[in-house]
Amino acid sequence: MIRFTIEERHLTDGDGRPITAANAVAFHSFEAATVDDAVRLYVHRDDAQLIGTVLKFPGFQAVATIRKASGVYTLQFTPASQGYVL
């Protein structure tokens, strides 16, 4: 398992208005076997809808855009460690 750090940036509210608050960024920690699994599981856990294509980068990194009831967010997945021993 790989531990991922997810930067969740709130872009718009539920009505589509831009979010300009300084606290519009939150960080989360999540474990998954691959970056694809991390995106899929995180989106499912938040009951969100994936918008567009997930951009994947070398080194288990990805960027995704999601929509949930509270608005639209971008998610940046970055490995926090190369492995996690249970």
N, C-alpha and C positions, 0 to 999 in steps of 0.2 A: 504494500500500500504506500501511496505517496501522500504526504500532507501538502495541501494547497492553501495559499493565502488568496482570498478573493477580495478584490477591491470592487465595491458596489457603489457606482456613482448615479445618483438620482438626477435624471435629465428633465423630465416633465411631470407635472402632477396629473391626477386623474382626468382633468379637463383639457390637458394638452398645453398648459402654460409652463414656460421654463422655470426651473428651480434655480434660484440664485443664492440660497442660504449657504453660509460657510460650512455648515454641518451636513451638507448634501452627500458626503462620502462616508461610507462605513466599511470596515474591514472584518472579514470572517475567516475562520479556519475550517477546512473540510478535508476529509480523507477519501481517496478513490484509487483504483488501480491504474487508470489512465486519465488523461485530460478530457477525453470524450466522455468517460464515465462521470467525471467531476461535473462537467457542464450539464449532462443529462440529469444526474441526481439532484444537483442544486436547483435546477429549474423546476423539477418535479416537486421537491420539498417546499419551494415557495409558491406552488400552485400558479406558476407563471407560464407565459407563452413566449417561445423563442421567435424573434423577429429576424428574418434574413438568415444569412449563413454565418456559422462560427468560423472566425479567422484563427487558424492554428499556426503557431510558430515553433521553430526548433526549441528543444529543451523543455517539453511539456508545458508550453505556454499557450494561452488562447484568449480571445476577446469575443464576447457575445453581447447582443442587445436583447433585452427581454421586456415584456409588458406584463404588469400585474395590476391589481385593482387600484393601487396607490400611484400608478404612473409608469413611465418608461425609464429603464435603467441600462447602463452598460456594466458589464462584468469583465474584469480582467483576472484571469487565473494564472498564478505563478507558483511554481513549486517552492515550498518552504524548506524542504529537505529532499534528498535523493531517495530516501527510504525511511520507513517507519516500522519499527519492530514492536510487535504486540507482546 
